[in-house]
Amino acid sequence: MKLTVLLAALTLGVADVSGHYIFQQLSAGSKKFAVYEHIRKNSNYNSPVTSLSDNNLRCNVGGSSGASTTVLGVKAGDSFTFTADVAVYHQGPISLYMSKAPGSVSDYDGSGDWFKVFDWGPTFNGGQSSWPMRTTYEYTIPKCIQNGEYLLRIQSLAIHNPGSTPQFYISCAQVNVTGGGSASPSPTVKIPGAFKATDPGYTANIYNNFNSYTVPGPSVFKC
Ligand SMILES: *[C@@H]1O[C@H](CO)[C@@H](O)[C@H](O)[C@H]1NC(C)=O
């Protein structure tokens, strides 16, 4: 019995090292692109980023440059989908962010201003919480943002293990927005910097008296 538990733990440990999950595929409307097409490829075996001061929080390890990544033309207001290799299996919020490149997005390291496009948080029902853990996350490019090249970033913040360091699973797509408006989205944040070790949504114990939740980061920008 004890040996079985130990073996199960060891197996889990091995799975841990070889990777968790990664948002590796982008769709525009009903068109699904190839794995890592328009998405910066990570180089960390799908391991999470865990330091709140790490520049890799922007676009994951290996994602600081988009020189080898193509740019997808999208219309403001159009829908897009991030698809993960396996369904997200750690509890925690999923968020979408965008940051406008000062020039070409392929050259952009994500050091500028980011605004939040959407949050998927928990739902509470009769003392139970449930999280949006799935393979695909669909939303729309905000209708009012200015034309130009942007990083489009998805983040799964894994807070499944209270007391341990939360984990960030991140991917950035490169998009070129047309048909937009003139809005300057706000509030904006820098990454790293947007998430603090004291954020209630970072320290939350999701198994103990858990009946409300605030997703870390700025409020969602609405057109
Ligand atoms: C972005 O779209 C504009 C307007 O259509 C175009 O001039 C520009 O070349 C595009 N940039 C990229 C990288 O596709």
The ligand as an ORCA input file, in Angstrom:
! r2SCAN-3c Opt
* xyz 0 1
  C      -0.355     45.112    -40.457
  O      -1.446     45.624    -41.184
  C      -1.139     46.778    -41.907
  C      -2.444     47.320    -42.515
  O      -3.039     46.331    -43.329
  C      -0.083     46.460    -42.962
  O       0.274     47.619    -43.647
  C       1.136     45.875    -42.253
  O       2.074     45.463    -43.228
  C       0.754     44.705    -41.399
  N       1.910     44.228    -40.676
  C       2.217     42.948    -40.575
  C       3.431     42.600    -39.783
  O       1.554     42.060    -41.087
*
